[in-house]
Amino acid sequence: MPGLLATLSALLLSVVSFSATGIAVPDIGSSLDATAGEQSLVVSAYSLGFAVPLVLGGRLGDLYGRRRLFLLGMAGFTLLSLFATLAPNMTVLIAARALTGVSAAAMVPQVLATITASTEGTERARAVGLFGATAGGATAIGQVLGGLLLSAPLFGDGWRTVFAASVFMGVLSFLAALRWVPDTNSPGHRSLDLTGMLLLGAALISLLVPVSQGASLGWPAWCWILLVAVPVLFAAFWGWQHHVHRGGRASLVPPPLLGLRSYRVGLLMALILQAAYGAFTFVFALTAQTGMGWSPMLTALVLLPFALCFFAVSVWSGKLAPRFGFRRLLIVGGVIQAALLAVTAAVVSVQGAGLSSWVVAGLLIGVGVGQAFMFGPLVGAMVADVPPSFAGAASGVLQTTQQAAMGLGVAIAGGFLITVTGEPTGSTAGAYATALAVCMIIQAAFAIVFALAAIALPKR
């Protein structure tokens, strides 16, 4: 158990830091006199730095040792968080956050890869349950922690205290990892597929840069050119992976990995789940703070029961999986979430501009139950057939898919929100409530599609 908790600390640290930073962005803007575009870059620079090299980070762990990559990533994350804490201007801060994301891409894929390589059966199911619980619970923890730290500016500005907390947690996590994280790797050929790395990096940048920055820039022509290039680059990358694999060399993403039906179907389900969740979190945050005028702390507290329920049920699902099977839990989770989202959407629509924060908090508890049965068991179903030699690649591909899907969800939700709310008027709160209700109905539809896709998974 100490080894598992020390391994999970990397996931906890990265998610808490990202969530807390999102809460701190307005304070950063006022302190460093940043433009709206610069403020958005504090978040998107980290996301891009994290998402683009994720697959590479996972594969490097396979080839050169997961514990080694874990420790290097943790050390870099901690040091760069210190640079962010002391940043004198926006340029330094944005650069530090981008490099912090790269460091996270080295350590985070090793979490699921280490679980896959060092556990099996019931032990793996429970470990995956804790993985899911950590991923979900850390989001709300980061939001609440960010709100608290902003109100206690120990280093002159509240946002500096937020980054200093990442330094403190990083030091503790690094020391715990030195003592307890096991060393696993994939023996064999250690050559690195540089051409595949460049093709995949170009494809992900062509996708994620327009998605994260296009709306704020007014969708210039170069954004559309990059998006058109995405399928071409991904096709070239996948063709090259087959070529490398046939030659007996170590490919960045081993083609046999996507030959596993559980993993292939699971990636589609992860895309559905994360795109819908990314859209929901974006619309909910703007509805709560911009539309309803709730403070960041109140917004975080409304989500706290959801997160706590998600955490508890995720741990429970790890114990239920060996008895009922991942496939059944995923179907049940999709149905529960669809039903509760539909009910919550109806209440939000009826209450409109007078939306009660505590009513929403109560209803989101049920949504958290469904989300927990969808996330943890999905990861368990995907890694069930993955051999230890592919564990890092499998983790990197899954988390890259999740990051890209959330980015797509946020981009689509941004355009949708502008369409529904229009220009700010006296009825803005009601318009935002309508947007949130519609978003929840769409997310409920995605949950049904998710449940139907789960039927295609192997029965276990």
C-alpha positions in Angstrom: 0.0 0.0 0.0 2.8 2.6 0.7 4.2 1.9 -2.8 0.8 2.5 -4.4 0.1 5.7 -2.5 3.6 7.0 -3.3 3.0 6.2 -7.0 -0.5 7.9 -7.0 1.1 11.0 -5.5 2.3 12.1 -9.0 -1.3 12.0 -10.3 -2.6 13.8 -7.3 0.1 16.5 -7.5 -0.4 17.2 -11.2 -4.2 17.4 -11.1 -4.3 19.5 -7.8 -1.8 21.9 -9.3 -3.7 22.3 -12.5 -7.1 22.8 -10.8 -5.7 25.2 -8.2 -4.0 27.2 -11.0 -7.3 27.6 -12.8 -8.8 29.2 -9.7 -5.8 31.5 -9.4 -5.7 32.9 -12.9 -7.7 36.1 -12.2 -5.4 36.9 -9.3 -2.4 36.3 -11.5 -3.9 38.7 -14.1 -4.4 41.5 -11.6 -1.0 41.0 -9.9 1.1 40.9 -13.1 -1.1 43.2 -15.2 -1.7 40.4 -17.7 -4.0 40.5 -20.7 -6.8 38.0 -21.1 -4.7 36.1 -23.7 -1.8 35.9 -21.3 -4.0 34.6 -18.5 -5.4 31.8 -20.7 -1.8 30.8 -21.7 -1.0 30.1 -18.0 -3.5 27.2 -18.2 -3.1 26.2 -21.9 0.7 26.3 -21.8 0.7 23.7 -19.1 -1.9 21.6 -20.9 0.1 21.6 -24.2 3.3 20.9 -22.4 1.6 18.0 -20.6 -0.4 16.5 -23.5 2.1 16.5 -26.4 4.9 14.4 -24.8 2.7 12.0 -22.8 3.1 9.0 -25.1 6.9 9.6 -25.2 7.0 9.8 -21.4 5.2 6.5 -21.1 7.4 4.8 -23.7 10.6 6.1 -22.1 9.4 4.6 -18.8 8.9 1.2 -20.6 12.4 1.3 -22.1 14.5 3.0 -19.4 12.7 2.3 -16.1 9.5 3.8 -14.8 10.8 4.7 -11.4 13.7 6.7 -13.0 11.2 8.7 -15.2 8.9 9.1 -12.2 11.7 10.7 -10.1 13.1 12.8 -12.9 9.6 14.1 -13.7 8.8 14.8 -10.0 12.1 16.6 -9.5 11.4 18.8 -12.5 7.8 19.5 -11.6 8.9 20.6 -8.1 11.8 22.8 -9.3 9.7 24.5 -12.0 6.9 25.1 -9.5 9.4 27.0 -7.5 10.3 29.1 -10.6 6.6 29.8 -11.1 6.3 30.9 -7.4 9.1 33.4 -7.9 8.2 34.5 -11.5 8.7 38.3 -11.9 6.5 38.6 -15.0 4.1 36.7 -17.3 6.8 35.5 -19.7 8.7 33.6 -17.0 5.5 32.3 -15.5 4.1 31.0 -18.8 7.4 29.3 -19.7 7.7 27.8 -16.2 4.1 26.4 -16.5 4.8 24.9 -20.0 8.0 23.1 -18.7 6.1 22.0 -15.6 3.6 20.3 -18.0 6.5 18.5 -19.7 7.8 17.3 -16.4 4.3 16.0 -15.5 4.3 14.1 -18.8 7.4 12.3 -17.6 6.0 11.2 -14.2 2.2 10.8 -14.7 2.2 8.0 -17.3 4.4 5.9 -14.9 1.5 5.8 -12.4 -0.9 3.6 -14.4 2.1 1.8 -16.1 3.5 0.8 -12.7 0.1 -0.4 -11.5 -0.3 -2.4 -14.7 3.2 -3.9 -14.5 3.3 -4.7 -10.8 -0.3 -5.9 -10.0 -2.8 -8.4 -11.3 -6.3 -9.7 -10.6 -8.1 -8.4 -7.5 -5.1 -6.3 -6.5 -5.0 -4.5 -9.8 -8.8 -3.8 -9.8 -8.5 -2.2 -6.4 -5.4 -0.2 -7.4 -7.2 1.0 -10.5 -10.2 2.0 -8.4 -7.8 4.2 -6.3 -6.3 5.6 -9.5 -9.8 6.7 -10.6 -10.6 8.1 -7.2 -7.4 10.1 -7.1 -7.9 11.5 -10.6 -11.5 12.7 -9.9 -11.1 13.7 -6.2 -7.9 15.7 -6.9 -9.8 18.1 -9.2 -12.1 19.3 -6.4 -9.3 19.3 -3.9 -7.3 21.6 -6.1 -10.2 24.0 -6.6 -11.0 24.2 -2.8 -7.3 24.4 -2.0 -6.8 27.2 -4.6 -9.6 29.1 -3.0 -8.2 28.8 0.5 -4.6 29.7 -0.5 -5.8 32.7 -2.5 -7.3 34.0 0.8 -4.0 33.4 2.7 -1.3 35.2 0.6 1.8 34.0 2.5 4.2 35.1 -0.3 2.8 38.5 -1.0 0.3 37.4 -3.7 -2.3 34.6 -3.3 -1.3 32.9 -6.6 2.3 32.6 -5.4 1.1 30.7 -2.4 -0.8 28.3 -4.8 2.4 27.4 -6.6 4.4 27.3 -3.4 2.0 24.6 -2.2 3.0 22.5 -5.3 6.6 22.8 -4.3 5.9 21.6 -0.8 3.8 18.6 -2.0 6.4 17.8 -4.7 9.2 17.5 -2.1 7.1 15.2 0.0 6.1 13.1 -3.0 9.7 12.8 -4.2 10.9 11.6 -0.8 8.1 9.1 -0.6 8.8 7.9 -4.2 12.5 7.4 -3.3 11.5 5.1 -0.5 8.5 3.2 -1.8 7.9 3.4 -5.6 8.9 0.0 -7.2 11.2 -0.1 -10.2 9.6 -1.7 -13.3 10.6 -1.6 -17.0 10.3 -3.6 -20.2 13.4 -5.6 -21.1 14.5 -5.6 -24.7 15.4 -3.2 -27.5 15.9 0.3 -26.1 16.1 2.4 -29.3 13.8 5.3 -29.4 11.5 6.0 -32.4 12.5 9.6 -33.1 10.6 9.8 -36.4 7.4 8.6 -34.7 7.9 11.1 -31.9 8.2 14.0 -34.4 5.1 12.9 -36.3 3.0 12.4 -33.2 4.2 15.6 -31.7 3.3 17.5 -34.9 -0.2 15.9 -35.0 -0.9 16.7 -31.4 0.3 20.3 -31.7 -1.7 20.8 -34.9 -4.8 19.6 -32.9 -4.3 21.1 -29.5 -3.0 24.6 -30.4 -6.0 25.6 -32.5 -8.4 23.9 -30.1 -7.0 25.8 -27.0 -6.2 29.2 -28.7 -8.5 29.4 -31.8 -11.5 30.9 -30.1 -9.6 33.6 -28.3 -7.7 34.6 -31.5 -10.9 34.7 -33.6 -10.0 31.5 -35.6 -7.4 32.8 -38.0 -6.6 30.9 -41.2 -3.6 29.1 -39.8 -5.8 27.4 -37.1 -7.9 25.8 -39.9 -4.8 24.8 -41.8 -3.4 23.0 -38.8 -6.7 21.3 -38.2 -6.9 20.1 -41.8 -3.3 18.6 -41.3 -4.3 16.6 -38.2 -5.7 13.5 -39.9 -2.9 13.5 -42.4 -0.3 13.6 -39.7 -2.0 10.9 -37.6 -2.2 8.6 -40.6 1.4 9.2 -41.4 2.3 8.5 -37.8 0.3 5.3 -37.6 1.8 4.0 -40.9 5.3 4.7 -39.6 4.5 2.7 -36.4 3.5 -0.3 -38.5 6.8 0.1 -40.5 8.9 0.2 -37.3 7.1 -2.7 -35.7 7.5 -4.9 -38.8 11.2 -4.1 -38.7 11.5 -5.5 -35.2 12.3 -2.2 -33.6 10.6 -0.5 -30.6 7.8 1.7 -31.9 6.4 4.6 -29.9 2.9 3.1 -29.9 3.1 -0.7 -30.5 0.5 -1.6 -33.2 -0.5 -4.8 -31.2 -1.7 -2.5 -28.4 -4.6 -1.2 -30.6 -5.2 -4.8 -31.7 -6.6 -5.5 -28.3 -10.4 -5.0 -28.5 -10.7 -4.0 -24.8 -8.2 -1.3 -25.3 -9.4 -0.1 -28.7 -13.1 0.2 -27.6 -11.9 1.7 -24.3 -10.2 4.6 -26.1 -13.4 5.4 -27.9 -15.3 5.4 -24.6 -12.6 7.6 -23.0 -13.0 10.1 -25.8 -16.7 10.2 -25.2 -16.4 10.5 -21.4 -13.7 13.1 -21.3 -15.1 15.3 -24.1 -18.5 15.5 -22.3 -16.9 16.1 -18.9 -14.6 18.8 -20.3 -17.6 20.6 -21.8 -19.5 20.3 -18.5 -16.7 21.7 -16.3 -16.2 24.6 -18.6 -19.9 25.6 -18.9 -20.5 25.0 -15.2 -17.6 27.2 -14.1 -18.7 30.1 -16.3 -22.4 29.6 -15.3 -21.5 29.6 -11.6 -19.1 32.5 -11.6 -20.0 34.7 -14.5 -23.7 33.9 -14.8 -24.7 33.4 -11.2 -22.0 35.6 -9.6 -20.8 32.8 -7.2 -17.3 33.2 -5.8 -14.6 30.8 -6.8 -14.7 29.3 -3.3 -18.5 28.8 -3.4 -18.2 27.2 -6.9 -15.5 24.8 -5.6 -17.6 23.9 -2.5 -20.6 23.1 -4.8 -18.5 20.6 -6.6 -17.0 19.2 -3.4 -19.8 16.7 -2.6 -19.6 15.5 -6.2 -15.8 14.9 -5.8 -16.1 13.2 -2.4 -18.8 10.9 -3.7 -16.8 10.2 -6.8 -13.8 9.3 -4.6 -15.7 7.0 -2.3 -17.6 5.2 -5.1 -14.4 4.8 -7.1 -12.7 3.0 -4.3 -15.9 0.9 -3.9 -16.0 0.1 -7.6 -12.4 -1.4 -7.3 -13.8 -3.9 -4.8 -17.0 -4.6 -6.9 -15.1 -5.2 -10.2 -13.8 -8.7 -9.4 -17.4 -9.8 -8.5 -19.5 -8.1 -11.2 -17.0 -7.3 -13.9 -15.9 -4.1 -15.5 -18.4 -4.3 -18.4 -21.5 -4.4 -16.1 -20.3 -1.6 -13.9 -19.6 0.6 -17.0 -23.1 0.0 -18.3 -24.7 0.8 -14.9 -22.6 3.9 -14.5 -23.6 5.3 -17.9 -27.3 4.7 -17.2 -27.1 6.3 -13.7 -25.3 9.3 -15.0 -27.6 9.8 -17.9 -30.7 9.7 -15.6 -29.2 12.0 -12.9 -28.0 14.5 -15.5 -31.4 14.7 -17.0 -33.0 15.4 -13.6 -30.4 18.0 -12.8 -30.8 19.7 -16.2 -34.6 19.9 -15.5 -34.1 21.5 -12.1 -31.5 24.0 -13.5 -33.9 24.9 -16.3 -36.8 25.5 -14.0 -34.8 27.5 -11.4 -33.1 29.6 -14.1 -31.5 32.8 -12.8 -32.5 31.9 -9.2 -30.4 28.7 -9.3 -29.7 27.4 -5.8 -26.1 26.4 -5.2 -27.0 23.9 -2.5 -29.6 22.2 -4.7 -27.1 21.8 -7.5 -24.5 20.4 -5.0 -27.0 17.8 -3.8 -28.0 16.7 -7.3 -24.4 16.4 -8.4 -23.8 13.8 -5.8 -25.8 11.3 -7.9 -23.9 12.4 -11.0 -20.7 11.7 -9.2 -21.9 8.1 -8.5 -22.4 7.5 -12.3 -19.1 9.2 -13.1 -17.2 7.0 -10.7 -18.7 3.8 -12.2 -17.6 5.1 -15.6 -14.1 6.2 -15.0 -12.3 3.6 -12.8 -13.8 0.5 -14.3 -13.0 1.9 -17.8 -9.3 2.1 -17.0 -9.5 -1.4 -15.5 -11.1 -2.8 -18.6 -8.6 -1.2 -20.8 -5.5 -2.4 -19.1 -6.8 -5.9 -18.3 -5.2 -7.4 -21.4 -2.2 -5.1 -21.8 1.1 -6.9 -21.4 3.6 -5.3 -18.9 6.0 -4.5 -21.8 3.3 -2.1 -23.3 2.2 -0.6 -20.0 3.8 2.8 -20.4 2.7 3.2 -24.0 -0.9 2.2 -23.0 -0.9 4.7 -20.1 0.5 7.5 -22.4 -2.0 6.9 -25.2 -4.9 6.8 -22.8 -4.0 10.0 -21.0 -3.2 11.8 -24.3 -6.6 10.8 -25.6 -8.2 12.1 -22.4 -6.3 15.4 -22.6 -7.2 15.9 -26.3 -10.9 15.0 -25.7 -11.2 17.5 -22.8 -9.7 20.2 -25.0 -12.1 19.4 -27.8 -15.0 19.4 -25.3 -14.0 22.8 -23.9 -13.6 24.3 -27.4 -17.0 23.1 -28.6 -18.6 24.2 -25.3 -17.0 27.7 -25.7 -18.6 28.2 -29.1 -21.9 26.7 -27.8 -21.9 29.1 -24.8 -21.4 32.2 -27.0 -24.3 31.0 -29.2 -26.7 30.5 -26.3 -25.8 33.5 -24.1 -25.1 36.1 -26.8 -24.0 39.5 -25.5 -24.2 40.1 -21.8 -27.6 41.6 -20.8 -29.7 41.9 -17.7 -30.9 38.3 -18.3 -27.4 36.8 -18.5 -27.9 34.6 -15.5 -31.0 33.0 -17.0 -29.2 32.5 -20.3 -26.3 30.8 -18.6 -28.6 28.5 -16.7 -30.2 27.5 -20.0 -26.8 26.8 -21.5 -25.9 24.6 -18.5 -29.2 22.7 -18.8 -28.7 22.0 -22.5 -25.1 21.0 -21.9 -26.2 18.5 -19.2 -28.8 17.0 -21.6 -26.1 16.6 -24.3 -23.8 15.0 -21.7 -26.6 12.6 -20.7 -26.9 11.6 -24.4 -23.1 10.9 -24.4 -23.5 8.8 -21.2 -26.1 6.6 -23.1 -23.7 6.2 -26.0 -21.0 5.3 -23.5 -23.1 2.6 -22.0 -23.9 1.2 -25.4 -20.2 1.1 -26.3 -19.5 -0.8 -23.1 -21.6 -3.7 -24.5 -18.8 -4.2 -27.1 -16.2 -4.9 -24.4 -15.2 -8.5 -23.5 -17.5 -10.0 -20.8 -15.5 -10.0 -17.6 
